[in-house]
Amino acid sequence: MLLETRDLHVSYGPIVAVRGVSLAIPQGQIVSIVGANGAGKSTIVRAISGELAPARGEIVYRGSTLTGLPAFQVARRGIVQCPEGRRVFAGLTVMENLRLGAYGRGQLAQAAETLERIFTIFPRLKERRTQLAGTLSGGEQQMLAIGRAMMAAPEILLLDEPSLGLAPILVQTMFEAIRAINAGGTSVLLIEQNAFMALNIAHYAYVLRTGTVVAEGKGMDLLKDEDTIRAYLG
């Protein structure tokens, strides 16, 4: 297994946000975590990426523990987070933002290849490459945030609410881009409130409620499970 969480517990002070979550990301797959706002989805991503220290449990990547490692060391191992809210550098151009994503990569030729791949997936970024990131639309900023994460050449891309605040037509574009990223060999952990879109593209998915996994299975199987949809996803 590429990455696993085992009996993961994460707290914010006295508040337990994640309670005993065990999940797995196989090589080359899209795994989704879906659930209502406040279910603990983003907390899991922050724990995997090293932003939060688990209170209990273990995070294992290629057989080695990541538990307790700082975020920069997790990223260097090939696990890169694209956080909720885009967080682009507004005063820098599109190209400058993308180059920052490649910071720390030793081989510039490979970074150039990655850039061309990003421009193929997001041609709008190529058109806007000299434009300040702060002047982009919300959808373009989300493309830039994902592109910047991809410049680090992750083995696992952690996507936290990539469709948040986007118009319906852009949501479709965003999920097509996620499929393309995965088709290029990048494994994806997708955190989404848009459960129907997330389950439609996921090879496997977990349904989270108040920090606990209440259902799991193939994405399309969960999508067809009316009881699960009605009980946990509205």
WOWOPE-V820527 format. One record per residue. N is the residue number from 1. RES is the residue in one small letter. NEAR is the number of other ideal C-beta (glycine too) atoms within 10 Angstrom. D_LAST is the distance of its C-alpha to the last C-alpha in whole Angstrom. Layout:
# WOWOPE-V820527
n:N res:RES near:NEAR d_last:D_LAST
n:N res:RES near:NEAR d_last:D_LAST
This chain:
# WOWOPE-V820527
n:1 res:m near:11 d_last:32
n:2 res:l near:19 d_last:32
n:3 res:l near:23 d_last:29
n:4 res:e near:16 d_last:28
n:5 res:t near:23 d_last:27
n:6 res:r near:17 d_last:28
n:7 res:d near:12 d_last:27
n:8 res:l near:25 d_last:26
n:9 res:h near:16 d_last:26
n:10 res:v near:23 d_last:26
n:11 res:s near:17 d_last:26
n:12 res:y near:11 d_last:27
n:13 res:g near:5 d_last:30
n:14 res:p near:5 d_last:29
n:15 res:i near:8 d_last:25
n:16 res:v near:17 d_last:24
n:17 res:a near:21 d_last:21
n:18 res:v near:28 d_last:21
n:19 res:r near:19 d_last:22
n:20 res:g near:15 d_last:24
n:21 res:v near:23 d_last:22
n:22 res:s near:14 d_last:24
n:23 res:l near:20 d_last:23
n:24 res:a near:16 d_last:25
n:25 res:i near:24 d_last:26
n:26 res:p near:14 d_last:28
n:27 res:q near:12 d_last:31
n:28 res:g near:14 d_last:30
n:29 res:q near:15 d_last:26
n:30 res:i near:26 d_last:23
n:31 res:v near:23 d_last:21
n:32 res:s near:27 d_last:17
n:33 res:i near:26 d_last:15
n:34 res:v near:27 d_last:12
n:35 res:g near:24 d_last:9
n:36 res:a near:16 d_last:9
n:37 res:n near:8 d_last:12
n:38 res:g near:13 d_last:15
n:39 res:a near:23 d_last:14
n:40 res:g near:24 d_last:17
n:41 res:k near:26 d_last:17
n:42 res:s near:20 d_last:19
n:43 res:t near:24 d_last:22
n:44 res:i near:28 d_last:22
n:45 res:v near:23 d_last:23
n:46 res:r near:21 d_last:25
n:47 res:a near:25 d_last:27
n:48 res:i near:25 d_last:27
n:49 res:s near:23 d_last:29
n:50 res:g near:21 d_last:31
n:51 res:e near:15 d_last:30
n:52 res:l near:19 d_last:29
n:53 res:a near:13 d_last:31
n:54 res:p near:23 d_last:30
n:55 res:a near:15 d_last:31
n:56 res:r near:15 d_last:31
n:57 res:g near:18 d_last:30
n:58 res:e near:15 d_last:31
n:59 res:i near:23 d_last:30
n:60 res:v near:16 d_last:32
n:61 res:y near:20 d_last:33
n:62 res:r near:12 d_last:36
n:63 res:g near:8 d_last:37
n:64 res:s near:9 d_last:38
n:65 res:t near:11 d_last:36
n:66 res:l near:21 d_last:35
n:67 res:t near:17 d_last:34
n:68 res:g near:11 d_last:36
n:69 res:l near:19 d_last:37
n:70 res:p near:11 d_last:36
n:71 res:a near:15 d_last:34
n:72 res:f near:9 d_last:37
n:73 res:q near:12 d_last:38
n:74 res:v near:21 d_last:35
n:75 res:a near:18 d_last:35
n:76 res:r near:13 d_last:38
n:77 res:r near:16 d_last:37
n:78 res:g near:18 d_last:35
n:79 res:i near:27 d_last:31
n:80 res:v near:24 d_last:31
n:81 res:q near:24 d_last:28
n:82 res:c near:25 d_last:26
n:83 res:p near:17 d_last:25
n:84 res:e near:18 d_last:22
n:85 res:g near:12 d_last:24
n:86 res:r near:23 d_last:26
n:87 res:r near:11 d_last:29
n:88 res:v near:22 d_last:32
n:89 res:f near:14 d_last:36
n:90 res:a near:13 d_last:36
n:91 res:g near:9 d_last:40
n:92 res:l near:15 d_last:40
n:93 res:t near:16 d_last:40
n:94 res:v near:27 d_last:38
n:95 res:m near:16 d_last:40
n:96 res:e near:14 d_last:41
n:97 res:n near:23 d_last:37
n:98 res:l near:23 d_last:37
n:99 res:r near:15 d_last:41
n:100 res:l near:15 d_last:39
n:101 res:g near:25 d_last:37
n:102 res:a near:19 d_last:40
n:103 res:y near:9 d_last:42
n:104 res:g near:10 d_last:43
n:105 res:r near:13 d_last:43
n:106 res:g near:6 d_last:47
n:107 res:q near:10 d_last:47
n:108 res:l near:9 d_last:47
n:109 res:a near:7 d_last:47
n:110 res:q near:12 d_last:44
n:111 res:a near:18 d_last:42
n:112 res:a near:11 d_last:44
n:113 res:e near:12 d_last:42
n:114 res:t near:20 d_last:39
n:115 res:l near:21 d_last:39
n:116 res:e near:10 d_last:40
n:117 res:r near:18 d_last:37
n:118 res:i near:24 d_last:35
n:119 res:f near:16 d_last:36
n:120 res:t near:11 d_last:36
n:121 res:i near:20 d_last:32
n:122 res:f near:23 d_last:32
n:123 res:p near:11 d_last:35
n:124 res:r near:16 d_last:34
n:125 res:l near:23 d_last:35
n:126 res:k near:14 d_last:38
n:127 res:e near:12 d_last:39
n:128 res:r near:20 d_last:38
n:129 res:r near:15 d_last:40
n:130 res:t near:9 d_last:42
n:131 res:q near:15 d_last:40
n:132 res:l near:16 d_last:39
n:133 res:a near:23 d_last:35
n:134 res:g near:11 d_last:35
n:135 res:t near:12 d_last:36
n:136 res:l near:21 d_last:33
n:137 res:s near:13 d_last:30
n:138 res:g near:13 d_last:26
n:139 res:g near:19 d_last:26
n:140 res:e near:21 d_last:29
n:141 res:q near:21 d_last:29
n:142 res:q near:28 d_last:26
n:143 res:m near:27 d_last:28
n:144 res:l near:25 d_last:31
n:145 res:a near:23 d_last:29
n:146 res:i near:24 d_last:28
n:147 res:g near:25 d_last:32
n:148 res:r near:25 d_last:33
n:149 res:a near:22 d_last:31
n:150 res:m near:25 d_last:33
n:151 res:m near:22 d_last:36
n:152 res:a near:21 d_last:36
n:153 res:a near:18 d_last:36
n:154 res:p near:21 d_last:33
n:155 res:e near:18 d_last:33
n:156 res:i near:22 d_last:29
n:157 res:l near:23 d_last:27
n:158 res:l near:25 d_last:25
n:159 res:l near:27 d_last:22
n:160 res:d near:22 d_last:20
n:161 res:e near:22 d_last:18
n:162 res:p near:25 d_last:20
n:163 res:s near:23 d_last:18
n:164 res:l near:17 d_last:18
n:165 res:g near:14 d_last:19
n:166 res:l near:18 d_last:20
n:167 res:a near:12 d_last:21
n:168 res:p near:9 d_last:19
n:169 res:i near:9 d_last:22
n:170 res:l near:17 d_last:23
n:171 res:v near:18 d_last:19
n:172 res:q near:13 d_last:21
n:173 res:t near:18 d_last:24
n:174 res:m near:21 d_last:23
n:175 res:f near:20 d_last:21
n:176 res:e near:12 d_last:24
n:177 res:a near:19 d_last:26
n:178 res:i near:26 d_last:24
n:179 res:r near:14 d_last:25
n:180 res:a near:14 d_last:29
n:181 res:i near:23 d_last:29
n:182 res:n near:18 d_last:28
n:183 res:a near:11 d_last:30
n:184 res:g near:12 d_last:33
n:185 res:g near:9 d_last:33
n:186 res:t near:21 d_last:31
n:187 res:s near:23 d_last:28
n:188 res:v near:24 d_last:25
n:189 res:l near:25 d_last:22
n:190 res:l near:29 d_last:19
n:191 res:i near:25 d_last:17
n:192 res:e near:25 d_last:14
n:193 res:q near:16 d_last:11
n:194 res:n near:20 d_last:11
n:195 res:a near:24 d_last:9
n:196 res:f near:11 d_last:10
n:197 res:m near:21 d_last:14
n:198 res:a near:27 d_last:14
n:199 res:l near:27 d_last:14
n:200 res:n near:15 d_last:16
n:201 res:i near:19 d_last:19
n:202 res:a near:27 d_last:19
n:203 res:h near:17 d_last:21
n:204 res:y near:19 d_last:20
n:205 res:a near:28 d_last:17
n:206 res:y near:23 d_last:15
n:207 res:v near:25 d_last:12
n:208 res:l near:27 d_last:13
n:209 res:r near:16 d_last:12
n:210 res:t near:14 d_last:15
n:211 res:g near:23 d_last:17
n:212 res:t near:14 d_last:17
n:213 res:v near:18 d_last:16
n:214 res:v near:14 d_last:14
n:215 res:a near:20 d_last:14
n:216 res:e near:18 d_last:16
n:217 res:g near:17 d_last:18
n:218 res:k near:13 d_last:19
n:219 res:g near:21 d_last:16
n:220 res:m near:14 d_last:17
n:221 res:d near:14 d_last:16
n:222 res:l near:24 d_last:13
n:223 res:l near:20 d_last:12
n:224 res:k near:12 d_last:13
n:225 res:d near:17 d_last:12
n:226 res:e near:8 d_last:10
n:227 res:d near:8 d_last:10
n:228 res:t near:20 d_last:9
n:229 res:i near:17 d_last:6
n:230 res:r near:9 d_last:5
n:231 res:a near:13 d_last:7
n:232 res:y near:19 d_last:6
n:233 res:l near:20 d_last:4
n:234 res:g near:7 d_last:0
